[in-house]
């Protein structure tokens, strides 16, 4: 079966400013929020897992790709979401988490990684071989030809795996591919990306990358797979920072976005679109960046909602509260690798960033037992609803919806609804309910 995500390309090339946002998260509240918005709008939903989150060893979530699919589909079933409108993607699939190994070993691991994603039925595959491995020259730029050669090696495994999958699942949907990686490393820029001097991809570099991949695919006899390459990752000039973002400036990306019009079957994929305004997000889609990746912006909204409930709980129960915020910070301090390279400053400044940085890192700690237990205690303490005066103080938009009878005064419903406000920005920008 042909992959319905190709409709994004068809719409763009027909002059329609239509795209899709990609929910890059393994958080249950975030995924539920995305699915509920999709159900309400009768829209499609694209959910992606990164190589950090899920791999053949479980990633930081403890889930392999097949586990992640089961996890997401279970949530879809719980809220009666039409799974024919659900797309699962694998993000930054390549030697990312195996880069400390020499090429032969790293690529062998990357092959198994991509094999597991395709075998699990993921239908949007971002092949990312842009990182250096142990035996690459540390002083020289990794060439387009090397990146493309490794990418084609993984595409061949993906194609072979899909043919095996079709033997047991004749109706399996062919994967589409995204290539390139003109972005910071998955998980966020180190040091908080405190500068606005984000370098927009040069048109000649985008074209050279695309040409190198096409030649590498052809050299391996992957012409059919090349026809399923629908996008290339570029940097249109966006990035989140600790307390804001580098905002999209379409004038700076004009020559890049003009270049995509020369290609009939390719759109741009933009990463790190978190915290752009809905107007800027729509401009990105209008300019050919048809796939908008968002991750930290959604878990930041989830964290905002949890903290709002924690503040309400403190006011309500004083010393008998869950101490959720304190427990979360203790977990982060006890296990710093997930945030240490990302936050800079004095001890006080770093403590502030652990809680409030837009470059959200708390998402890595939510699955920890003591953090989950504190969250569950807080939710149990508020199971009868948040008093309206406190709800108005800490979650005013949700307060209004509760008063209007549009939202249940239930802590988990409040969390999911708050995340949904961020998703609404992306739905405004992409008009993805028009795709299917």
N, C-alpha and C positions, 0 to 999 in steps of 0.2 A: 504494500500500500504506500502511495506517495505521502510524504510528510506534509501535513497541513501548514507547518511553519513557512513553507515556500510561499504561502499567500502574502506574507509580509513583503517579500521581494516584489511580487506581482503588483501589489498595491502601490508600493513606492515608485516603481517604474511606470505606473499608470498616472503618476502625478498626485497620488493621494498621500496626505501627511498622516499616515497610519503606521503604527509600530506595535511593540509589545515591551512590557517591563519584565525583567527577570528578578524574581524574589530569591536572593542568594542567602538562604538561611536554613538552619536545621532546628530552629527554635519552634516549639509547638504552638505558642501563642501567635507568632508571626505567620506561620503556615496556615493556621486556622483563619486568621484575619484575611489573608490573601484568598483563601477558598470561599469564605463568606462573601467577600466583595464580588468574586466571580459569579457566585450563585445569584446574588442580588441583581447584577447587571446582565446575566445570561452571557457572560464573557468567558474567554479562555484564561487559563492561569499557567504560567511558566515558573517552575520552581527548580532551582539549581543547587547542587552540592559541589563544593570545591574539593580538590584533592587533599586539602588539609582536613576537611570535615569527615570524609568517608573515603577509605581506600581498602586495599585487600587485607589490611591489618586492623581496620576499624577506625582509623583516624582519631581525632580528638573527641568525636561523639561516641565512639565505640561501635559504630555501624559500618558495615560493608555496604557497597552499592545496593545489593539486593535487599538488605535490611532497611535502607533508607526508602526504597520504593514501597515496601510493606508499610512502613511508618506513615508515609504521606498518604497512601491510598486508604489506610485505616481512618485517618482524619477526614478524608474526603467522604468516605462512607458514613461516618458519624453525622455529618451535616448534610448528607444527601446531595453532594456535588456530582454532577455528571462527569465521570472520569474520561469520557471521550474528548472533553475540553481541557484535560490536564496534560501538560507536557513536563517531562523531567529532563534536566540537563546536567551534564558533568562539566565543571569549570576548571580551567588550568590543568588539564590532564596531560601529564608528561613527567619528566624527571624531577619536578619541583622538590618533592620531599625526599628524593634520593640523590640530590646533587652532590653530596659528599662522596659519592662513589665514582669510579671511572666510568667512561661512556658505556662500555659493554654491559657492566652490571646495572648501571642506572637505567639504561634503555630496556633491559630485560624486565626490571621491576615496572617500568612505565608501560611496557606491553601488557603485563598482567593487570595493571590498573585499568587500562582502557578496555581490555577484554572483559573484565568484570562489569564495567559500566554498560557496555553494549549488550552483554549477555543478560543483564538485569532489565533490559528494555528501555534504557534511557535513549531518547531520540534526538537530543541536541548535544553535540559533542564539541567542546572547545579544545582543540589540540594546541598545547602550548609547550614548545621546545626552546623557548627563548633564553632559558637560564644556562649558565655554564655548569659543567660537571667537573669532577676532580682533576681529570687529565687535560682539560682545556687550558690554553694559555691565559693566565690571569691578567696579562698586560694588554692583550689584543682584543679588539671587538669581535664578538662571535658573528661570523659571516652569515648573510642571508642564505647562502647555499647550504651551510651546515645546519642551520635552524630548519630549513625546508626539508633537507634530506632526512633528518630525524623525525620531522612531522609526518612525512610520507611513510616512513617505517611504521609509525603508529596507526596511520590511516589504513594501511594494508591489514594490520591485525584487526582493526575495527570492522573492515569489510568482510574478512574471513569469519569473524565471530558472528556477524549478522547472518551470513549464509547458514551457519550452524543453527542459529536461533530459529530461522525459518523452517527448519526441518520439524521442529516440535511445535512451532507457533506459526502456521502458514499465513495468518493475518498480521504478523508483526510489521510495524511501521519502520521504514528505512530511516536510519539516522541522517540528519543533516550536520554539516561541519562548519565550525568557525575556526579561522586560522589567525595567527599573529598575536602579539601581546605588547602593544605600545602603552603599557600601563605600569604602575608600581606593582610590587609583588603582592600576591593574594594575601588578604588579611589587613592590608593598609600600609601606607607609606611610613617608613621609619623616621622618627624625629618629629612627627606631627605635620610634615609638609607645610612649614610655616611661611613659605614664600608664595607670592602670586605668580612667580615666573615659571609657570608650567609650559613646557615646550610643546606646541601644537605639531603634530606629525606633518612633515613636509610631503606634498603630493608625490614628488619623485621617490621618496622613501616608501610610501604606501604602494606605489606602482611596482617598485623593485621587489618588495616583499611578495606581492601577489604573483609577479612573474616567476620568482624563484620557486614558490610553492607549486605553481602550475607545471613547471618543468620537472620538479621532483616527483610529482604525482604521475606525470606522463612517463617518466623513466621507469617507474615501477608498474606500469600498465594499469594505472588507477584512473583512467579517463571517466569511468562511471562514477567513481567517488568524487572526482572533481566537479561533476555536474551537480553534486549534492552539497558543494561548498556554497553557503548562502551569505556568509559574512566574514569580515576581517576586522580585527580589533585595531582601533586607532586611538590616538589621544587628541580629542578636539579642544583640549584646554580646560579640563575640569578636574578638581581634586578636593577632597575634604581636608579640613585642618582641625586643630584642637577646638577652636572657637568660631568656626565658620567654614567657608569653602572658597576655592578659586572659582568664581562665577563664569559661566559660559559667555563668551563674547563672540558672537557670530561673525563679526567683521574680521577677527583674527583667524577664524577657521574657514573663511570664504573660499580661498583657493583649494583647500583640501576638500571641502564639500562640493565644489564644482567638479572636481576630478572624478567623484563617484558616479557622476552622470554619464561618464564614458562607458560604463559597464552595465550590461543588461541583466545580470544575474547575481549581483553582489550588493549588499548594503553594509553600512558601518555598524559595528557593535561598540558601544561606549561603556567603559567601566568607571567606577568611582563617580557616578552621577548623584550620589547621596548629597542631600541638603541644597540642591539647586531648587529655585522656586518653580512653581508649576509653569510659569511663563517661559522660563529658560529651558525647562524640560521639553515643552512643546516646540520651542525653536530648534532644539536638537533634532527632534523627530522630523520637523519640516525640512531640515537641512541634510537629511539622509542618514542620521544616526538613529536607525530604526529599532535597535535593540538597546534598551537602557538597563544596565545592571545596577541593582541597589542591594546593599547588605547591612553595613553599619547603621545606616539611617533608619532601618526598620527595627533593629535590636536596640538602638538608642531610644526610639519611641516606646518600645517595650519596657526598657529600664526607667524611662520617665514615668510611665504608668505605675510601675511597681514602687518607685520612690514616692509618688503622690499618695498611694495607698499607705505606705509606711509612715509618712508624715501624719496622715489622718489617724492611723492606728496609735501613734505616739500621743496625740492629743486626746484620744478617746480612752486609752488604757494605761497611759503613763508608763511606769516601770514594769507592767505586766505584758508589754507588747513583745513581738517576735524578735526585735532588734535585727530585722532583715538587712538593713543597710550596713550595720556593723559587721554582721556575719559575712556578707559578701566581701567587704573590704579586707577582713581578716584572711579570707580564702585567697584573695589576690596577692596580698603581702606574703603569704606563706609559699606561693608558687609563682614567682615573678616573670618567668621566661615569656609568657604570652603578652606582657605589656612593657617590659623593661626597656627594650630598644625603641619603643614608640613614644615614650614620654620623657621629656627633658625639662630640667629646671631645678629649683630648690626642693628640699624635702616637702615643704608645704605645697609648692606648686604641683609636684608630682602626685601628692595625695589628692589634690583637687581634681587633677586630670583623671585619676583612676575612677572617680565618681562621675565626672561631667564631660569629659572630652568627647567631641563629635567623632573622633577616631576611636569608636567604642571597642573596648577590649573585654568588658564584663561578660560578653556573650560566651566566652570560653569557660566561664566558671559557673554558669547557671546549672549545668548538669550535676555538679558536685553535690554529694548527699547532704552535707550540712547546710549548703545554700538552698537546695530544694526543700529541705525540712523546714527551714526558717520561712521560706515563701509559703509553704503549705500551712504553717501555723498562722501566718498573717491572714491568709485567705479564709481559714477556719474562723479566726477572730472576727472577720468582717462578713461572715456568711449571711447575716440578716440584713446586709446592706450598709452602705456608708451613710451616716446621718447627713441630711441634705445640706445643712450649713457647712459641714466639712467638705462635702462633695463639691459645693459651689466654690469653696476656697481653693481646693487643690486640683479639681478636674472640671473647670467651668463648662466646657463644651459638652462633656458627658452629663453634667448636672442638667443642662437645658434639655437634652434628649430624654433623660429620665423624667423630668417634669412634663414633657410633651407626650409621654407614653411610647416613645420610640425605642427605648433602651431599658433593659432590666437593671435594677440596682443590685447587681451581683458583682463581686470583685473581679472574677475572671471575664465576665461580659464587658466590664469597664475597661480592662486591660486591652482586650481584643479590639474594642471600638476605638480606643485611643490610637492603636497602631493603624487602624483603618483610615484615620485622617491623613496619615502620610501616604498610604496607598492611593487615596483619592487624587493626590497630586500627580501620580504617575498615570492613573486612568484618564485624567483630564488631558495629559500630554500625548498619550499614545492612541486614544480612541480605539482601543483594541477590541471593543465589543462590536466593531464593524467588520472584523476579520472573518467571522464565522456565522 
